[in-house]
Amino acid sequence: MESGGYAVLMVDLMMPDLTGLQVLGELTARNDPTPVIMDPSETE
């Protein structure tokens, strides 16, 4: 994930390899201003 590579990111809260919160943490650590839309829905 490179800084400034996207206009917006849409991530799921629960993804197979990492969580949406981990993505937000990575963006914050890089001071990346990319807006994020997070889908918190869960399926059974």
Secondary structure in CASP SS format (residue, H / E / C, confidence):
PFRMAT SS
TARGET T0000
AUTHOR 0000-0000-0000
METHOD secondary structure of the structure
MODEL  1
M C 1.00
E C 1.00
S C 1.00
G C 1.00
G C 1.00
Y C 1.00
A C 1.00
V C 1.00
L E 1.00
M E 1.00
V E 1.00
D E 1.00
L C 1.00
M E 1.00
M C 1.00
P C 1.00
D C 1.00
L C 1.00
T E 1.00
G H 1.00
L H 1.00
Q H 1.00
V H 1.00
L H 1.00
G H 1.00
E H 1.00
L H 1.00
T H 1.00
A H 1.00
R C 1.00
N C 1.00
D C 1.00
P C 1.00
T C 1.00
P C 1.00
V E 1.00
I E 1.00
M E 1.00
D E 1.00
P C 1.00
S C 1.00
E C 1.00
T C 1.00
E C 1.00
END
